[in-house]
Amino acid sequence: MPKAPSPPAGSGDSGRVLVGRLGAAHGVKGEIRLKSFTQNPADIANYPALSDAAGTRSFTIEALRPIKDDMCVVRLAGVRDRSAAEALTNLDLFVDRADLPAPDEDEFYYADLIGLRAELADGTLFGTVLRVMNYGGGDILEIAPPAGETILLPFTKAVVPRVDVAGGRVLVDPPEEIEIPGEE
């Protein structure tokens, strides 16, 4: 089972992990919507330093209130009006990997999946995991096959029955409608 975060895209190559994305301004006093990718959405406020993708700007959550499943409204230090909040719309927030708790034995971070081999049950290479995405209907793995266009697979137990981060692979059982590279 995944621990957290469940980002829509890979982010594990820089030692930093995507944990949230700022959305639209909320009201006129500088509050802003935040989509949290942490297992418990409010846990994003527990990280002492959130930063942008480049790692050049730091953000601290002063206040947080949940508004639905993975969405919160936050007040960030130094953001006091709607214009300042609007300037942060769609900004991804990252934490250093070292600041995340170690996953339990059967848990992993989605960022750990990026770059893993995707193999069929017989060990045949299906491709390499490029990203984990979620557009609201569930998690999706984007796989780069050895040749051709990327393939999207639902990240469910039926389609991805085994995740072996230590072994560098995920076992995939693609649905019938997915063409397996090399098969005709």
Phi, psi and omega per residue, in radians:
M1 nan 2.495 3.097
P2 -1.251 2.596 3.090
K3 -1.610 -1.074 -3.126
A4 2.887 2.843 -0.374
P5 -1.262 2.922 3.043
S6 -2.097 1.265 -3.091
P7 -1.233 2.731 3.099
P8 -1.331 -0.210 3.128
A9 -2.481 2.784 3.117
G10 -1.139 2.600 3.135
S11 -2.677 0.257 -3.016
G12 -1.515 -0.095 -3.019
D13 -1.356 -0.283 -3.071
S14 -1.820 0.075 -3.068
G15 1.416 0.092 3.091
R16 -2.143 2.617 -3.058
V17 -2.168 2.341 3.102
L18 -1.213 2.189 -3.136
V19 -2.119 -0.169 3.141
G20 -3.014 2.942 3.105
R21 -2.435 2.227 3.085
L22 -1.310 2.503 -3.138
G23 -1.991 -2.453 -3.078
A24 -1.308 2.702 3.020
A25 -1.075 2.622 -3.118
H26 -2.231 1.794 -3.104
G27 1.457 -2.908 -3.046
V28 -1.927 -0.020 -3.057
K29 -1.777 0.334 3.038
G30 1.633 0.049 3.080
E31 -1.277 2.710 -3.085
I32 -2.538 2.536 3.086
R33 -1.266 2.571 3.138
L34 -2.418 2.158 3.021
K35 -1.619 2.058 -3.104
S36 -1.664 2.367 3.093
F37 -1.784 0.160 3.108
T38 -1.430 2.728 -3.089
Q39 -0.969 -0.857 2.999
N40 -1.793 1.940 -3.024
P41 -0.907 -0.615 -3.123
A42 -1.231 -0.307 -3.133
D43 -1.112 -0.332 3.129
I44 -1.041 -0.494 3.138
A45 -1.280 -0.208 -3.124
N46 -1.424 -0.210 -3.136
Y47 -1.421 2.272 -3.075
P48 -1.193 -0.497 -3.103
A49 -2.464 2.045 2.993
L50 -1.812 2.544 3.137
S51 -2.402 2.925 3.083
D52 -1.374 3.105 -3.067
A53 -1.045 -0.633 -3.124
A54 -1.372 -0.279 -3.105
G55 1.374 0.257 -3.078
T56 -1.659 -0.428 3.122
R57 -2.018 2.407 -3.135
S58 -1.941 2.574 -3.132
F59 -2.362 2.464 3.080
T60 -2.156 2.276 3.106
I61 -1.464 2.084 3.118
E62 -1.545 -0.596 -3.126
A63 -2.616 2.572 -3.134
L64 -2.527 2.404 2.997
R65 -2.425 2.280 3.128
P66 -1.223 2.531 3.054
I67 -2.128 -0.395 2.972
K68 -2.947 2.997 -3.030
D69 -0.216 -1.395 -3.059
D70 -1.942 0.269 -3.093
M71 -1.979 2.389 3.122
C72 -2.312 2.907 2.932
V73 -1.980 2.266 -3.091
V74 -2.190 2.729 2.944
R75 -2.001 2.134 3.127
L76 -1.719 2.524 3.086
A77 -0.990 2.297 3.086
G78 1.497 -0.124 3.134
V79 -1.831 1.872 -2.996
R80 -2.091 -0.062 3.116
D81 -2.484 2.942 -3.077
R82 -1.061 -0.686 -3.129
S83 -1.074 -0.743 3.122
A84 -1.146 -0.677 3.115
A85 -1.178 -0.734 3.134
E86 -1.081 -0.562 3.141
A87 -1.171 -0.266 -3.113
L88 -1.774 0.014 -3.120
T89 -0.946 2.321 3.121
N90 1.211 0.294 3.095
L91 -1.398 2.211 3.074
D92 -1.395 2.471 3.137
L93 -1.995 2.324 -3.076
F94 -2.144 2.755 2.953
V95 -2.240 2.731 3.049
D96 -1.184 2.428 -3.135
R97 -0.963 -0.640 -3.124
A98 -1.115 -0.378 -3.141
D99 -1.468 -0.122 3.134
L100 -1.526 2.552 3.058
P101 -1.175 2.586 3.101
A102 -1.141 2.380 3.104
P103 -1.204 2.623 3.065
D104 -1.191 3.054 -3.042
E105 -0.926 -0.807 -3.104
D106 -1.750 0.373 -3.137
E107 -2.065 2.852 3.112
F108 -2.765 2.837 3.008
Y109 -1.640 2.486 3.125
Y110 -0.995 -0.596 3.120
A111 -1.039 -0.463 3.124
D112 -1.214 -0.316 -3.105
L113 -1.369 -0.435 -3.081
I114 -1.082 2.186 3.128
G115 1.621 -0.148 3.121
L116 -1.234 2.590 3.030
R117 -1.231 2.379 2.996
A118 -1.785 2.068 -3.074
E119 -2.104 2.613 3.011
L120 -1.393 2.975 -3.087
A121 -0.992 -0.546 -3.131
D122 -1.505 0.096 3.122
G123 1.582 -0.043 3.116
T124 -1.143 2.379 3.104
L125 -1.185 2.158 3.065
F126 -1.662 -0.575 -3.138
G127 2.810 -2.806 -3.131
T128 -2.239 2.395 3.135
V129 -1.232 2.127 3.114
L130 -1.671 -0.774 -3.046
R131 -2.663 2.805 2.931
V132 -2.045 2.183 -3.089
M133 -2.176 2.777 3.035
N134 -2.655 2.021 3.131
Y135 -1.861 0.350 3.091
G136 1.905 -0.311 -3.104
G137 -1.801 0.118 -3.117
G138 2.182 2.869 -3.104
D139 -1.293 2.526 -3.115
I140 -2.308 2.348 3.019
L141 -1.661 2.321 2.996
E142 -1.743 2.102 -3.069
I143 -1.963 2.320 3.026
A144 -1.682 1.933 3.127
P145 -1.268 2.941 3.113
P146 -0.985 -0.504 3.094
A147 -2.607 2.586 3.085
G148 1.690 -3.009 -3.089
E149 -1.304 2.758 3.123
T150 -1.133 2.745 -3.108
I151 -2.117 2.383 3.095
L152 -1.812 2.222 3.115
L153 -2.154 2.406 3.040
P154 -1.122 2.376 -3.130
F155 -1.569 1.328 3.129
T156 -2.106 2.858 3.127
K157 -1.088 -0.576 -3.138
A158 -1.202 -0.656 -3.082
V159 -1.602 -0.565 3.102
V160 -2.187 1.387 -3.037
P161 -1.259 -0.311 -3.105
R162 -2.513 2.334 3.018
V163 -2.071 2.106 -3.122
D164 -2.162 1.419 -3.093
V165 -1.073 -0.781 -3.127
A166 -1.073 -0.617 3.137
G167 -1.495 -0.086 3.079
G168 1.295 0.513 -3.097
R169 -2.655 2.795 2.948
V170 -2.181 2.473 3.078
L171 -1.601 2.243 3.141
V172 -2.103 2.530 3.067
D173 -2.265 1.430 -3.026
P174 -1.061 2.544 3.057
P175 -1.057 2.753 -3.093
E176 -0.944 -0.612 -3.078
E177 -1.297 -0.148 3.104
I178 -1.579 2.190 3.093
E179 -1.302 2.259 3.093
I180 -1.514 2.185 -3.125
P181 -0.932 2.331 3.118
G182 1.603 -0.287 3.101
E183 -1.601 2.615 3.130
E184 -2.114 nan nan
